[in-house]
Amino acid sequence: MNKYKRGFTLFELLVSISIIAILVALATASFSGAQKKARDSRRKEDLQAVQKAAEQYYALNSGAGYPTANWTYNSAWTVAGTTVLQSFPKDPQSSKSYNISTSTATNYCMCAQMEETDSGNSSTNACNFTAASKAYYCISNQQ
């Protein structure tokens, strides 16, 4: 009789496996949400860096305008011998470019689509900054 009491029963194994599966499912869902928030935060930081660089470009250009070219990946923004943006950022998930709605000497507008649909500041990628939906995060000129 003693040799049959050494292991787990089938029922005990099934209960243990079920509990582990539930814990894994909860952890995966939580981790996925954290990844989305981190990527959205990175998008905001990228666009804010571009906005700061564009405003610095404007200031160093003596108010003559914003950069009208080089809104692409491997291009640097240089004005008056100073590089204000080393390279243009890419979307952290898709490695695609951010949406550039406007890029003229007098204004610019740039948007990124957010994964968390309530974490942006605009409802479209056309920089209308409406509060109906916040699926996009957009920046525009400050001058």
The first five atom37 places (N, CA, C, CB, O) and aatype in JSON, in Angstrom:
{
  "aatype": [12, 2, 11, 18, 11, 1, 7, 13, 16, 10, 13, 6, 10, 10, 19, 15, 9, 15, 9, 9, 0, 9, 10, 19, 0, 10, 0, 16, 0, 15, 13, 15, 7, 0, 5, 11, 11, 0, 1, 3, 15, 1, 1, 11, 6, 3, 10, 5, 0, 19, 5, 11, 0, 0, 6, 5, 18, 18, 0, 10, 2, 15, 7, 0, 7, 18, 14, 16, 0, 2, 17, 16, 18, 2, 15, 0, 17, 16, 19, 0, 7, 16, 16, 19, 10, 5, 15, 13, 14, 11, 3, 14, 5, 15, 15, 11, 15, 18, 2, 9, 15, 16, 15, 16, 0, 16, 2, 18, 4, 12, 4, 0, 5, 12, 6, 6, 16, 3, 15, 7, 2, 15, 15, 16, 2, 0, 4, 2, 13, 16, 0, 0, 15, 11, 0, 18, 18, 4, 9, 15, 2, 5, 5],
  "atom_mask": [
    [1, 1, 1, 1, 1],
    [1, 1, 1, 1, 1],
    [1, 1, 1, 1, 1],
    [1, 1, 1, 1, 1],
    [1, 1, 1, 1, 1],
    [1, 1, 1, 1, 1],
    [1, 1, 1, 0, 1],
    [1, 1, 1, 1, 1],
    [1, 1, 1, 1, 1],
    [1, 1, 1, 1, 1],
    [1, 1, 1, 1, 1],
    [1, 1, 1, 1, 1],
    [1, 1, 1, 1, 1],
    [1, 1, 1, 1, 1],
    [1, 1, 1, 1, 1],
    [1, 1, 1, 1, 1],
    [1, 1, 1, 1, 1],
    [1, 1, 1, 1, 1],
    [1, 1, 1, 1, 1],
    [1, 1, 1, 1, 1],
    [1, 1, 1, 1, 1],
    [1, 1, 1, 1, 1],
    [1, 1, 1, 1, 1],
    [1, 1, 1, 1, 1],
    [1, 1, 1, 1, 1],
    [1, 1, 1, 1, 1],
    [1, 1, 1, 1, 1],
    [1, 1, 1, 1, 1],
    [1, 1, 1, 1, 1],
    [1, 1, 1, 1, 1],
    [1, 1, 1, 1, 1],
    [1, 1, 1, 1, 1],
    [1, 1, 1, 0, 1],
    [1, 1, 1, 1, 1],
    [1, 1, 1, 1, 1],
    [1, 1, 1, 1, 1],
    [1, 1, 1, 1, 1],
    [1, 1, 1, 1, 1],
    [1, 1, 1, 1, 1],
    [1, 1, 1, 1, 1],
    [1, 1, 1, 1, 1],
    [1, 1, 1, 1, 1],
    [1, 1, 1, 1, 1],
    [1, 1, 1, 1, 1],
    [1, 1, 1, 1, 1],
    [1, 1, 1, 1, 1],
    [1, 1, 1, 1, 1],
    [1, 1, 1, 1, 1],
    [1, 1, 1, 1, 1],
    [1, 1, 1, 1, 1],
    [1, 1, 1, 1, 1],
    [1, 1, 1, 1, 1],
    [1, 1, 1, 1, 1],
    [1, 1, 1, 1, 1],
    [1, 1, 1, 1, 1],
    [1, 1, 1, 1, 1],
    [1, 1, 1, 1, 1],
    [1, 1, 1, 1, 1],
    [1, 1, 1, 1, 1],
    [1, 1, 1, 1, 1],
    [1, 1, 1, 1, 1],
    [1, 1, 1, 1, 1],
    [1, 1, 1, 0, 1],
    [1, 1, 1, 1, 1],
    [1, 1, 1, 0, 1],
    [1, 1, 1, 1, 1],
    [1, 1, 1, 1, 1],
    [1, 1, 1, 1, 1],
    [1, 1, 1, 1, 1],
    [1, 1, 1, 1, 1],
    [1, 1, 1, 1, 1],
    [1, 1, 1, 1, 1],
    [1, 1, 1, 1, 1],
    [1, 1, 1, 1, 1],
    [1, 1, 1, 1, 1],
    [1, 1, 1, 1, 1],
    [1, 1, 1, 1, 1],
    [1, 1, 1, 1, 1],
    [1, 1, 1, 1, 1],
    [1, 1, 1, 1, 1],
    [1, 1, 1, 0, 1],
    [1, 1, 1, 1, 1],
    [1, 1, 1, 1, 1],
    [1, 1, 1, 1, 1],
    [1, 1, 1, 1, 1],
    [1, 1, 1, 1, 1],
    [1, 1, 1, 1, 1],
    [1, 1, 1, 1, 1],
    [1, 1, 1, 1, 1],
    [1, 1, 1, 1, 1],
    [1, 1, 1, 1, 1],
    [1, 1, 1, 1, 1],
    [1, 1, 1, 1, 1],
    [1, 1, 1, 1, 1],
    [1, 1, 1, 1, 1],
    [1, 1, 1, 1, 1],
    [1, 1, 1, 1, 1],
    [1, 1, 1, 1, 1],
    [1, 1, 1, 1, 1],
    [1, 1, 1, 1, 1],
    [1, 1, 1, 1, 1],
    [1, 1, 1, 1, 1],
    [1, 1, 1, 1, 1],
    [1, 1, 1, 1, 1],
    [1, 1, 1, 1, 1],
    [1, 1, 1, 1, 1],
    [1, 1, 1, 1, 1],
    [1, 1, 1, 1, 1],
    [1, 1, 1, 1, 1],
    [1, 1, 1, 1, 1],
    [1, 1, 1, 1, 1],
    [1, 1, 1, 1, 1],
    [1, 1, 1, 1, 1],
    [1, 1, 1, 1, 1],
    [1, 1, 1, 1, 1],
    [1, 1, 1, 1, 1],
    [1, 1, 1, 1, 1],
    [1, 1, 1, 1, 1],
    [1, 1, 1, 1, 1],
    [1, 1, 1, 0, 1],
    [1, 1, 1, 1, 1],
    [1, 1, 1, 1, 1],
    [1, 1, 1, 1, 1],
    [1, 1, 1, 1, 1],
    [1, 1, 1, 1, 1],
    [1, 1, 1, 1, 1],
    [1, 1, 1, 1, 1],
    [1, 1, 1, 1, 1],
    [1, 1, 1, 1, 1],
    [1, 1, 1, 1, 1],
    [1, 1, 1, 1, 1],
    [1, 1, 1, 1, 1],
    [1, 1, 1, 1, 1],
    [1, 1, 1, 1, 1],
    [1, 1, 1, 1, 1],
    [1, 1, 1, 1, 1],
    [1, 1, 1, 1, 1],
    [1, 1, 1, 1, 1],
    [1, 1, 1, 1, 1],
    [1, 1, 1, 1, 1],
    [1, 1, 1, 1, 1],
    [1, 1, 1, 1, 1],
    [1, 1, 1, 1, 1]
  ],
  "atom_positions": [
    [[0.8, -1.19, 0.0], [0.0, 0.0, 0.0], [0.85, 1.27, 0.0], [-0.91, -0.01, 1.18], [0.45, 2.27, -0.6]],
    [[1.96, 1.26, 0.63], [2.78, 2.45, 0.81], [3.32, 2.97, -0.52], [3.92, 2.14, 1.76], [3.48, 4.18, -0.67]],
    [[3.61, 2.1, -1.47], [4.19, 2.56, -2.73], [3.2, 3.32, -3.61], [4.74, 1.38, -3.5], [3.64, 4.0, -4.54]],
    [[1.9, 3.23, -3.39], [0.91, 3.93, -4.2], [0.63, 5.35, -3.71], [-0.37, 3.14, -4.22], [-0.1, 6.07, -4.4]],
    [[1.13, 5.8, -2.6], [0.84, 7.12, -2.04], [1.96, 8.12, -2.3], [0.61, 7.0, -0.55], [1.97, 9.18, -1.67]],
    [[2.85, 7.86, -3.18], [4.01, 8.73, -3.4], [3.72, 9.9, -4.33], [5.14, 7.93, -3.94], [4.36, 10.94, -4.15]],
    [[2.86, 9.82, -5.29], [2.67, 10.85, -6.32], [1.41, 11.65, -6.14], [0.0, 0.0, 0.0], [0.65, 11.47, -5.19]],
    [[1.19, 12.56, -7.11], [-0.02, 13.38, -7.12], [-1.11, 12.65, -7.88], [0.25, 14.78, -7.75], [-0.84, 11.84, -8.77]],
    [[-2.33, 12.94, -7.52], [-3.44, 12.36, -8.26], [-3.66, 13.19, -9.53], [-4.74, 12.32, -7.39], [-3.16, 14.31, -9.65]],
    [[-4.38, 12.64, -10.46], [-4.69, 13.33, -11.7], [-5.46, 14.61, -11.43], [-5.48, 12.42, -12.63], [-5.21, 15.63, -12.07]],
    [[-6.37, 14.56, -10.5], [-7.16, 15.75, -10.15], [-6.26, 16.86, -9.6], [-8.24, 15.39, -9.13], [-6.44, 18.02, -9.98]],
    [[-5.34, 16.54, -8.74], [-4.42, 17.55, -8.17], [-3.56, 18.18, -9.27], [-3.52, 16.9, -7.09], [-3.33, 19.39, -9.25]],
    [[-3.11, 17.39, -10.21], [-2.32, 17.92, -11.32], [-3.15, 18.85, -12.19], [-1.76, 16.78, -12.15], [-2.66, 19.91, -12.6]],
    [[-4.39, 18.47, -12.49], [-5.26, 19.31, -13.31], [-5.55, 20.65, -12.63], [-6.56, 18.59, -13.62], [-5.54, 21.69, -13.28]],
    [[-5.81, 20.61, -11.34], [-6.07, 21.86, -10.6], [-4.82, 22.75, -10.61], [-6.5, 21.54, -9.13], [-4.93, 23.95, -10.83]],
    [[-3.67, 22.19, -10.39], [-2.42, 22.96, -10.4], [-2.16, 23.58, -11.77], [-1.25, 22.07, -9.99], [-1.79, 24.75, -11.87]],
    [[-2.33, 22.8, -12.8], [-2.11, 23.3, -14.16], [-3.12, 24.4, -14.5], [-2.21, 22.15, -15.19], [-2.76, 25.38, -15.15]],
    [[-4.34, 24.25, -14.07], [-5.37, 25.27, -14.32], [-5.03, 26.58, -13.63], [-6.74, 24.78, -13.84], [-5.17, 27.65, -14.22]],
    [[-4.59, 26.51, -12.41], [-4.21, 27.72, -11.66], [-3.03, 28.41, -12.34], [-3.86, 27.37, -10.19], [-3.02, 29.63, -12.49]],
    [[-2.06, 27.65, -12.75], [-0.9, 28.22, -13.44], [-1.32, 28.87, -14.76], [0.16, 27.13, -13.7], [-0.82, 29.95, -15.1]],
    [[-2.22, 28.24, -15.5], [-2.69, 28.8, -16.77], [-3.42, 30.12, -16.55], [-3.6, 27.8, -17.48], [-3.24, 31.05, -17.33]],
    [[-4.23, 30.2, -15.51], [-4.94, 31.45, -15.21], [-3.96, 32.55, -14.84], [-5.95, 31.24, -14.06], [-4.1, 33.69, -15.3]],
    [[-2.96, 32.23, -14.04], [-1.96, 33.23, -13.66], [-1.15, 33.71, -14.87], [-1.01, 32.65, -12.61], [-0.85, 34.9, -14.99]],
    [[-0.82, 32.81, -15.76], [-0.08, 33.18, -16.98], [-0.94, 34.09, -17.86], [0.34, 31.92, -17.77], [-0.43, 35.06, -18.42]],
    [[-2.21, 33.79, -17.99], [-3.11, 34.62, -18.8], [-3.22, 36.02, -18.23], [-4.51, 33.98, -18.9], [-3.18, 37.0, -18.97]],
    [[-3.35, 36.13, -16.92], [-3.43, 37.45, -16.28], [-2.12, 38.23, -16.45], [-3.75, 37.3, -14.79], [-2.15, 39.42, -16.73]],
    [[-1.01, 37.57, -16.29], [0.29, 38.24, -16.44], [0.51, 38.69, -17.88], [1.43, 37.31, -16.0], [1.05, 39.77, -18.1]],
    [[0.1, 37.89, -18.84], [0.26, 38.25, -20.25], [-0.57, 39.47, -20.6], [-0.13, 37.08, -21.15], [-0.09, 40.37, -21.29]],
    [[-1.8, 39.52, -20.13], [-2.67, 40.67, -20.41], [-2.1, 41.93, -19.78], [-4.1, 40.41, -19.89], [-2.11, 42.99, -20.4]],
    [[-1.62, 41.82, -18.58], [-1.03, 42.97, -17.89], [0.24, 43.44, -18.59], [-0.72, 42.63, -16.43], [0.46, 44.64, -18.74]],
    [[1.06, 42.52, -19.02], [2.31, 42.85, -19.71], [2.04, 43.51, -21.05], [3.16, 41.6, -19.9], [2.73, 44.45, -21.43]],
    [[1.03, 43.03, -21.77], [0.67, 43.61, -23.06], [0.22, 45.07, -22.89], [-0.44, 42.79, -23.72], [0.62, 45.92, -23.68]],
    [[-0.59, 45.35, -21.89], [-1.02, 46.72, -21.61], [0.13, 47.62, -21.25], [0.0, 0.0, 0.0], [0.18, 48.78, -21.67]],
    [[1.07, 47.1, -20.48], [2.24, 47.89, -20.11], [3.11, 48.2, -21.33], [3.08, 47.14, -19.05], [3.66, 49.29, -21.44]],
    [[3.22, 47.25, -22.24], [3.99, 47.49, -23.47], [3.34, 48.59, -24.31], [4.12, 46.2, -24.29], [4.04, 49.44, -24.85]],
    [[2.02, 48.57, -24.44], [1.32, 49.6, -25.21], [1.55, 50.98, -24.6], [-0.18, 49.3, -25.28], [1.81, 51.94, -25.32]],
    [[1.44, 51.07, -23.3], [1.66, 52.35, -22.62], [3.09, 52.83, -22.81], [1.33, 52.23, -21.13], [3.32, 54.02, -23.0]],
    [[4.04, 51.93, -22.76], [5.44, 52.3, -22.94], [5.7, 52.81, -24.36], [6.35, 51.11, -22.64], [6.41, 53.79, -24.55]],
    [[5.12, 52.14, -25.36], [5.29, 52.6, -26.74], [4.62, 53.95, -26.96], [4.72, 51.57, -27.72], [5.16, 54.8, -27.67]],
    [[3.44, 54.16, -26.37], [2.78, 55.45, -26.49], [3.6, 56.56, -25.82], [1.38, 55.39, -25.86], [3.68, 57.67, -26.34]],
    [[4.18, 56.24, -24.7], [5.04, 57.21, -24.03], [6.25, 57.55, -24.89], [5.5, 56.67, -22.67], [6.66, 58.71, -24.96]],
    [[6.81, 56.55, -25.54], [7.95, 56.77, -26.44], [7.54, 57.66, -27.62], [8.51, 55.43, -26.95], [8.31, 58.53, -28.03]],
    [[6.34, 57.44, -28.16], [5.85, 58.27, -29.27], [5.74, 59.74, -28.84], [4.47, 57.77, -29.76], [6.15, 60.64, -29.57]],
    [[5.2, 59.96, -27.66], [5.08, 61.33, -27.16], [6.45, 61.97, -26.98], [4.3, 61.35, -25.82], [6.66, 63.12, -27.36]],
    [[7.38, 61.23, -26.41], [8.74, 61.74, -26.21], [9.41, 62.05, -27.55], [9.57, 60.73, -25.43], [10.08, 63.08, -27.68]],
    [[9.23, 61.18, -28.53], [9.81, 61.42, -29.86], [9.28, 62.7, -30.47], [9.52, 60.24, -30.78], [10.04, 63.53, -30.97]],
    [[7.96, 62.86, -30.43], [7.36, 64.04, -31.05], [7.73, 65.32, -30.28], [5.84, 63.89, -31.11], [7.93, 66.37, -30.89]],
    [[7.82, 65.23, -28.96], [8.23, 66.39, -28.19], [9.68, 66.76, -28.49], [8.06, 66.13, -26.69], [10.03, 67.95, -28.51]],
    [[10.53, 65.77, -28.73], [11.92, 66.05, -29.11], [11.98, 66.74, -30.47], [12.74, 64.75, -29.15], [12.78, 67.66, -30.67]],
    [[11.14, 66.3, -31.41], [11.09, 66.93, -32.73], [10.59, 68.36, -32.59], [10.17, 66.13, -33.7], [11.1, 69.27, -33.24]],
    [[9.58, 68.57, -31.73], [9.04, 69.91, -31.53], [10.11, 70.84, -30.93], [7.81, 69.85, -30.6], [10.25, 71.98, -31.37]],
    [[10.85, 70.36, -29.95], [11.92, 71.16, -29.35], [12.99, 71.48, -30.39], [12.55, 70.43, -28.15], [13.49, 72.61, -30.44]],
    [[13.33, 70.5, -31.21], [14.34, 70.73, -32.25], [13.85, 71.74, -33.27], [14.71, 69.41, -32.94], [14.61, 72.6, -33.72]],
    [[12.58, 71.64, -33.65], [12.02, 72.59, -34.63], [12.0, 74.01, -34.07], [10.6, 72.18, -35.04], [12.3, 74.97, -34.79]],
    [[11.66, 74.14, -32.8], [11.65, 75.48, -32.18], [13.07, 76.02, -32.02], [10.94, 75.42, -30.81], [13.29, 77.22, -32.16]],
    [[14.01, 75.14, -31.71], [15.41, 75.58, -31.63], [15.92, 75.99, -33.01], [16.3, 74.46, -31.03], [16.65, 76.97, -33.14]],
    [[15.54, 75.25, -34.02], [15.9, 75.59, -35.4], [15.35, 76.98, -35.74], [15.35, 74.53, -36.39], [16.05, 77.8, -36.32]],
    [[14.09, 77.22, -35.37], [13.45, 78.5, -35.64], [14.22, 79.63, -34.94], [11.98, 78.49, -35.18], [14.47, 80.68, -35.54]],
    [[14.58, 79.41, -33.68], [15.3, 80.44, -32.92], [16.69, 80.7, -33.5], [15.42, 80.02, -31.45], [17.09, 81.85, -33.64]],
    [[17.42, 79.64, -33.84], [18.75, 79.81, -34.41], [18.7, 80.38, -35.82], [19.48, 78.47, -34.42], [19.68, 80.96, -36.29]],
    [[17.58, 80.23, -36.48], [17.39, 80.76, -37.82], [16.87, 82.2, -37.78], [16.41, 79.87, -38.62], [16.41, 82.73, -38.78]],
    [[16.96, 82.81, -36.61], [16.54, 84.2, -36.38], [15.08, 84.43, -36.75], [17.43, 85.16, -37.18], [14.73, 85.49, -37.26]],
    [[14.25, 83.45, -36.51], [12.83, 83.58, -36.79], [12.48, 83.55, -38.26], [0.0, 0.0, 0.0], [11.36, 83.9, -38.64]],
    [[13.43, 83.12, -39.1], [13.19, 83.1, -40.54], [12.36, 81.89, -40.98], [14.51, 83.1, -41.3], [11.9, 81.84, -42.12]],
    [[12.16, 80.93, -40.11], [11.31, 79.8, -40.47], [11.75, 78.48, -39.88], [0.0, 0.0, 0.0], [12.85, 78.33, -39.35]],
    [[10.84, 77.53, -40.01], [11.09, 76.16, -39.58], [11.73, 75.38, -40.71], [9.78, 75.48, -39.12], [11.7, 75.83, -41.86]],
    [[12.31, 74.23, -40.42], [12.86, 73.42, -41.51], [11.74, 72.95, -42.43], [13.64, 72.2, -40.95], [10.69, 72.49, -41.96]],
    [[11.95, 73.06, -43.71], [10.93, 72.63, -44.67], [11.29, 71.3, -45.31], [10.73, 73.69, -45.74], [10.44, 70.66, -45.93]],
    [[12.51, 70.89, -45.18], [12.97, 69.63, -45.75], [13.55, 68.78, -44.62], [14.03, 69.86, -46.89], [13.59, 69.21, -43.47]],
    [[14.0, 67.58, -44.96], [14.66, 66.67, -44.02], [13.77, 66.22, -42.87], [15.89, 67.34, -43.45], [14.25, 66.02, -41.76]],
    [[12.48, 66.05, -43.12], [11.6, 65.46, -42.13], [11.56, 63.96, -42.37], [10.16, 66.09, -42.2], [10.49, 63.36, -42.4]],
    [[12.73, 63.36, -42.54], [12.84, 61.93, -42.8], [13.83, 61.3, -41.82], [13.28, 61.67, -44.25], [14.48, 62.0, -41.04]],
    [[13.93, 59.97, -41.89], [14.7, 59.22, -40.9], [16.15, 59.62, -40.72], [14.65, 57.81, -41.25], [16.56, 60.03, -39.64]],
    [[16.92, 59.51, -41.74], [18.36, 59.64, -41.59], [18.88, 61.02, -41.93], [19.05, 58.64, -42.44], [20.01, 61.17, -42.4]],
    [[18.07, 62.03, -41.7], [18.47, 63.39, -42.0], [18.62, 64.18, -40.71], [17.46, 64.06, -42.93], [17.79, 64.09, -39.8]],
    [[19.68, 64.96, -40.64], [19.9, 65.82, -39.49], [19.45, 67.23, -39.82], [21.39, 65.81, -39.06], [19.48, 67.65, -40.98]],
    [[19.02, 67.97, -38.8], [18.68, 69.38, -38.97], [19.84, 70.2, -38.46], [17.35, 69.74, -38.22], [20.18, 70.14, -37.28]],
    [[20.43, 70.96, -39.35], [21.56, 71.81, -38.98], [21.25, 73.23, -39.42], [22.88, 71.3, -39.62], [20.83, 73.46, -40.55]],
    [[21.47, 74.17, -38.53], [21.27, 75.59, -38.83], [22.35, 76.38, -38.09], [19.83, 76.07, -38.41], [22.64, 76.12, -36.92]],
    [[22.94, 77.32, -38.78], [23.99, 78.17, -38.21], [25.12, 77.35, -37.6], [23.41, 79.11, -37.17], [25.67, 77.72, -36.56]],
    [[25.45, 76.22, -38.22], [26.53, 75.37, -37.75], [26.18, 74.5, -36.55], [0.0, 0.0, 0.0], [27.05, 73.81, -36.02]],
    [[24.94, 74.52, -36.12], [24.51, 73.74, -34.96], [23.52, 72.67, -35.41], [23.87, 74.65, -33.89], [22.54, 72.96, -36.09]],
    [[23.78, 71.44, -35.01], [22.85, 70.35, -35.3], [21.82, 70.3, -34.18], [23.59, 68.97, -35.45], [22.17, 70.05, -33.02]],
    [[20.57, 70.55, -34.52], [19.51, 70.56, -33.51], [18.76, 69.23, -33.43], [18.54, 71.67, -33.8], [18.12, 68.95, -32.42]],
    [[18.84, 68.43, -34.48], [18.23, 67.1, -34.48], [19.15, 66.16, -35.24], [16.81, 67.13, -35.12], [19.34, 66.31, -36.45]],
    [[19.71, 65.2, -34.53], [20.69, 64.29, -35.14], [20.04, 63.37, -36.17], [21.37, 63.46, -34.06], [20.51, 63.26, -37.3]],
    [[18.96, 62.72, -35.78], [18.24, 61.86, -36.72], [16.77, 61.87, -36.33], [18.81, 60.41, -36.72], [16.41, 62.06, -35.17]],
    [[15.94, 61.66, -37.31], [14.5, 61.71, -37.1], [14.03, 60.41, -36.45], [13.76, 61.95, -38.44], [14.47, 59.34, -36.87]],
    [[13.17, 60.48, -35.45], [12.73, 59.25, -34.77], [11.77, 58.41, -35.6], [12.07, 59.61, -33.45], [11.1, 58.9, -36.51]],
    [[11.73, 57.14, -35.26], [10.82, 56.18, -35.91], [9.8, 55.7, -34.89], [11.61, 54.98, -36.52], [10.04, 55.76, -33.68]],
    [[8.69, 55.23, -35.38], [7.67, 54.66, -34.5], [8.25, 53.42, -33.81], [6.38, 54.31, -35.3], [8.86, 52.59, -34.49]],
    [[8.09, 53.28, -32.5], [8.72, 52.16, -31.8], [8.16, 50.78, -32.15], [8.58, 52.36, -30.34], [8.85, 49.77, -31.95]],
    [[6.96, 50.71, -32.66], [6.4, 49.4, -32.98], [6.6, 49.03, -34.44], [4.92, 49.36, -32.64], [7.06, 47.93, -34.75]],
    [[6.26, 49.92, -35.32], [6.25, 49.57, -36.73], [7.49, 50.05, -37.49], [5.03, 50.12, -37.38], [7.71, 49.65, -38.63]],
    [[8.29, 50.9, -36.88], [9.45, 51.51, -37.52], [9.07, 52.29, -38.78], [10.47, 50.43, -37.88], [9.89, 52.47, -39.68]],
    [[7.83, 52.75, -38.83], [7.38, 53.6, -39.92], [7.5, 55.04, -39.5], [5.93, 53.26, -40.34], [7.71, 55.34, -38.33]],
    [[7.35, 55.93, -40.45], [7.46, 57.35, -40.13], [6.2, 57.83, -39.44], [7.72, 58.18, -41.39], [5.12, 57.27, -39.61]],
    [[6.36, 58.87, -38.66], [5.21, 59.54, -38.07], [4.54, 60.37, -39.16], [5.63, 60.43, -36.86], [5.19, 60.78, -40.11]],
    [[3.25, 60.61, -39.01], [2.5, 61.36, -40.01], [2.82, 62.85, -39.93], [1.0, 61.13, -39.83], [2.62, 63.48, -38.9]],
    [[3.32, 63.4, -41.02], [3.64, 64.82, -41.09], [2.55, 65.48, -41.93], [5.07, 65.07, -41.69], [2.49, 65.3, -43.15]],
    [[1.7, 66.26, -41.27], [0.6, 66.9, -41.98], [1.05, 68.15, -42.71], [-0.52, 67.24, -41.02], [0.66, 68.39, -43.85]],
    [[1.88, 68.95, -42.06], [2.31, 70.23, -42.61], [3.79, 70.42, -42.32], [1.48, 71.4, -42.03], [4.27, 70.08, -41.24]],
    [[4.51, 70.96, -43.27], [5.91, 71.29, -43.06], [6.27, 72.46, -43.97], [6.83, 70.06, -43.32], [6.75, 72.26, -45.09]],
    [[6.03, 73.66, -43.49], [6.39, 74.86, -44.25], [7.28, 75.73, -43.38], [5.12, 75.65, -44.69], [7.53, 75.41, -42.22]],
    [[7.76, 76.8, -43.93], [8.63, 77.7, -43.17], [7.88, 78.39, -42.04], [9.24, 78.74, -44.08], [8.5, 78.84, -41.07]],
    [[6.57, 78.48, -42.13], [5.81, 79.2, -41.11], [5.09, 78.28, -40.12], [4.8, 80.09, -41.76], [4.73, 78.72, -39.03]],
    [[4.88, 77.03, -40.48], [4.24, 76.12, -39.52], [4.55, 74.67, -39.85], [2.72, 76.35, -39.51], [5.0, 74.33, -40.94]],
    [[4.3, 73.83, -38.86], [4.45, 72.39, -39.04], [3.43, 71.69, -38.16], [5.9, 71.92, -38.71], [2.95, 72.26, -37.17]],
    [[3.11, 70.49, -38.5], [2.21, 69.65, -37.71], [2.61, 68.2, -37.95], [0.69, 69.91, -38.09], [2.84, 67.78, -39.09]],
    [[2.68, 67.45, -36.87], [3.12, 66.06, -36.96], [2.34, 65.24, -35.95], [4.66, 65.94, -36.72], [2.12, 65.68, -34.83]],
    [[1.92, 64.04, -36.35], [1.09, 63.2, -35.47], [1.61, 61.76, -35.42], [-0.37, 63.21, -35.93], [2.28, 61.28, -36.33]],
    [[1.27, 61.1, -34.32], [1.53, 59.67, -34.16], [0.26, 59.01, -33.68], [2.71, 59.41, -33.16], [-0.43, 59.54, -32.8]],
    [[-0.07, 57.85, -34.25], [-1.25, 57.13, -33.81], [-0.91, 56.36, -32.53], [-1.77, 56.17, -34.92], [0.08, 55.63, -32.47]],
    [[-1.75, 56.54, -31.52], [-1.53, 55.92, -30.22], [-2.21, 54.55, -30.18], [-2.05, 56.83, -29.08], [-3.23, 54.34, -30.84]],
    [[-1.66, 53.64, -29.42], [-2.28, 52.32, -29.24], [-3.38, 52.37, -28.19], [-1.22, 51.27, -28.85], [-4.41, 51.72, -28.34]],
    [[-3.16, 53.14, -27.14], [-4.19, 53.38, -26.13], [-5.01, 54.55, -26.65], [-3.58, 53.67, -24.69], [-4.52, 55.67, -26.7]],
    [[-6.25, 54.31, -27.03], [-7.02, 55.31, -27.78], [-7.4, 56.54, -26.97], [-8.25, 54.69, -28.32], [-7.95, 57.49, -27.53]],
    [[-7.14, 56.57, -25.69], [-7.46, 57.75, -24.9], [-6.22, 58.49, -24.41], [-8.32, 57.36, -23.72], [-6.33, 59.33, -23.51]],
    [[-5.06, 58.2, -24.96], [-3.83, 58.81, -24.46], [-3.27, 59.91, -25.35], [-2.8, 57.75, -24.27], [-2.19, 60.43, -25.08]],
    [[-3.98, 60.27, -26.4], [-3.5, 61.31, -27.3], [-4.11, 62.67, -27.0], [0.0, 0.0, 0.0], [-4.67, 62.9, -25.93]],
    [[-4.0, 63.57, -27.98], [-4.57, 64.91, -27.83], [-5.35, 65.35, -29.07], [-3.47, 65.91, -27.54], [-5.76, 66.51, -29.16]],
    [[-5.58, 64.45, -30.0], [-6.28, 64.79, -31.24], [-7.1, 63.6, -31.71], [-5.28, 65.24, -32.33], [-6.76, 62.44, -31.45]],
    [[-8.18, 63.89, -32.41], [-9.03, 62.81, -32.9], [-8.61, 62.31, -34.29], [-10.47, 63.26, -32.94], [-8.99, 61.21, -34.69]],
    [[-7.83, 63.1, -35.01], [-7.35, 62.68, -36.33], [-5.87, 63.02, -36.46], [-8.17, 63.35, -37.47], [-5.3, 63.7, -35.61]],
    [[-5.27, 62.53, -37.53], [-3.86, 62.85, -37.75], [-3.7, 64.14, -38.57], [-3.17, 61.69, -38.47], [-2.65, 64.36, -39.18]],
    [[-4.73, 64.97, -38.58], [-4.67, 66.25, -39.29], [-4.5, 67.42, -38.34], [-5.93, 66.44, -40.12], [-4.72, 68.56, -38.72]],
    [[-4.12, 67.15, -37.11], [-3.84, 68.17, -36.1], [-5.02, 69.09, -35.84], [-2.66, 68.99, -36.53], [-4.86, 70.31, -35.83]],
    [[-6.19, 68.53, -35.61], [-7.33, 69.37, -35.29], [-7.53, 69.53, -33.79], [-8.58, 68.81, -35.91], [-8.32, 70.37, -33.36]],
    [[-6.83, 68.76, -32.97], [-6.82, 68.87, -31.52], [-8.22, 68.94, -30.92], [-6.03, 70.09, -31.1], [-8.48, 69.77, -30.04]],
    [[-9.11, 68.09, -31.38], [-10.44, 68.02, -30.8], [-10.49, 66.95, -29.74], [-11.5, 67.75, -31.89], [-9.71, 65.99, -29.75]],
    [[-11.4, 67.12, -28.83], [-11.46, 66.21, -27.68], [-12.41, 65.05, -27.88], [-11.86, 66.98, -26.46], [-12.61, 64.27, -26.94]],
    [[-13.0, 64.9, -29.04], [-13.96, 63.82, -29.26], [-13.32, 62.46, -29.05], [-14.55, 63.91, -30.67], [-13.9, 61.59, -28.4]],
    [[-12.16, 62.27, -29.59], [-11.41, 61.02, -29.44], [-9.95, 61.41, -29.34], [-11.67, 60.03, -30.64], [-9.53, 62.41, -29.93]],
    [[-9.19, 60.66, -28.62], [-7.78, 61.0, -28.44], [-6.89, 59.89, -28.94], [-7.48, 61.29, -26.96], [-6.01, 59.42, -28.22]],
    [[-7.12, 59.46, -30.17], [-6.4, 58.33, -30.74], [-5.05, 58.74, -31.32], [-7.23, 57.69, -31.81], [-4.24, 57.87, -31.64]],
    [[-4.78, 60.04, -31.46], [-3.53, 60.54, -32.02], [-2.9, 61.54, -31.07], [-3.77, 61.18, -33.4], [-3.59, 62.25, -30.35]],
    [[-1.57, 61.57, -31.09], [-0.84, 62.61, -30.36], [-0.16, 63.48, -31.41], [0.21, 61.99, -29.35], [0.6, 62.98, -32.23]],
    [[-0.45, 64.76, -31.39], [0.06, 65.67, -32.4], [0.84, 66.82, -31.78], [-1.08, 66.22, -33.24], [0.59, 67.22, -30.64]],
    [[1.79, 67.32, -32.54], [2.53, 68.53, -32.17], [2.38, 69.53, -33.29], [4.03, 68.23, -31.88], [2.14, 69.15, -34.44]],
    [[2.5, 70.79, -32.98], [2.48, 71.83, -34.0], [3.37, 72.98, -33.55], [1.03, 72.33, -34.26], [3.85, 73.01, -32.42]],
    [[3.59, 73.92, -34.48], [4.5, 75.02, -34.19], [3.99, 75.86, -33.01], [4.67, 75.89, -35.43], [2.79, 75.96, -32.77]],
    [[4.94, 76.46, -32.29], [4.59, 77.28, -31.14], [4.73, 78.77, -31.46], [5.47, 76.92, -29.95], [4.31, 79.6, -30.66]],
    [[5.3, 79.12, -32.58], [5.49, 80.53, -32.93], [4.31, 81.05, -33.71], [6.77, 80.72, -33.73], [4.3, 82.22, -34.09]]
  ]
}
